Amino acid sequence: MGSVLHRYDEELVAGRLVERQNRFVLTVDIEGEHRDVFLDETGRLTTVLVDDATVYCLPADDPDRSTDFTAVAVDTGDVTISVRAAMANDLFVTALEGGHVPAFDGATVQRQEPPLPDHGRTDVLLERDGADHYVEVKAVTHVEDGVGKFPDAPSDRAVRHLRGLRALVEDGTPASVVFVCQRPDAEVVRPFREIHPEFADELATAMDAGVTAHAVSLSVEPPAYRLASTSLPVERD
């Protein structure tokens, strides 16, 4: 079994998926009652939100929230997938600091969400061999026949991030994109050209410029997230 990267202390509540109301809210049947559940994942999730899937929910302790739960993971019956995209950065950092990501051996984390030299921010700033190394982390939820694909909805923001990494490398500063596959059934990661060809083109251009691309995967066993693979190949497409 892989290393545990995170474990919820709170007790998770399991329910049956009824529908996706909109980008951010699911209807989940919890003990016979339809409840609104916040979804921290804006992708299409066509291989995740399948009929009658089990949704693991974290109770929210905030009276001002319009939803009483946050979706943590979805069990399709075949595989369990994390649906908390915002956690991908922290999980990558935890794996790296534990020495579990060979591609970044010898690197130390300086800070998360660092500003870029020109403008904007990226996800992680590392120090490696005495130099800065910027990392952008992308959460992958879509897998078909062992192929993890990103993004599963058009993302101009993701394209901008790649261009920012490319600019860093062209200016002499190392930079990487890391895909964190939120499920264990991916054997390779590729850009989802059918969904966003511009991202696929920009990834190839960035890699040609010297941006390195890496991928790891998670095994989700509520309430724990484990590291499934420390090094998945990233293909252009």
Residue, then its C-alpha position, 0 to 999 in steps of 0.5 A: m500500500g502507498s503512503v498515506l498523504h491525508r486522512y480526515d479526522e472527521e467522520l465522513v457521511a456516505g450517500r447516493l448520488v441523485e443529480r448534479q444541480n449545477r457546477f458546484v452543487l450535488t443532490v445526494d440522498i443521505e439516509g433517505e433525505h435529499r441534501d445539497v452537497f458542495l462540489d469543489e470540482t468544476g470539470r464535467l466529471t462524466t466518468v465520475l458522477v455516474d448513476d447511483a454512485t456513492v458520494y462521501c461527504l464531509p459535514a460542514d460546520d458553518p451556519d452561513r453556508s448554503t450546503d451542509f456537506t462537501a463532497v470528498a470522493v465518489d465511488t462509482g462501483d469500480v473505482t473511488i475518485s477524489v473530487r476535491a481539486a483544491m487538495a491536489n497541491d497539498l497532496f503533492v507537497t506532502a508526497l514530495e516532502g516525504g521523499h515519495v516523488p523521485a522526479f523531485d529528489g533533492a528539492t525542498v518546498q519554499r512556499q505554496e502559491p508563490p507570485l511569479p516574477d512578472h505577474g500572476r501566481t503558480d502553485v509551488l515554489l521549490e528550491r533545487d540545486g540552489a535554484d528556484h523551481y516553479v511547479e504548477v499542479k493539475a488535478v486529473t479526474h477523467v480516466e478512460d481505458g487507463v488513460g488520464k486526460f486533462p482538462d475534462a472541460p475547456s480551461d483557458r486558465a490552464v493554458r495561461h498557466l502553461r504559458g507562464l511556465r514556458a516564459l520562466v523556462e525561456d528566461g532560464t528558471p526551471a519549471s514543471v507541470v505535475f498532474v495529480c491523478q485523483r484515482p488509481d486506475a490511470e497508467v498514463v496521462r495525456p492532454f484531452r485534445e478533444i475537449h481543449p485542443e489549445f491546451a494540448d498544443e500549449l503543453a507540447t510547446a511548453m515541453d519543447a521549451g523545457v518545461t518538464a511534465h510529471a504525474v502521480s496518482l492517488s488511491v482514495e480509501p475514505p477517509a484516507y488518501r494514499l499515493a498509488s503511483t509516484s511516476l506516471p508517464v505524461e504523453r503529448d497525445 
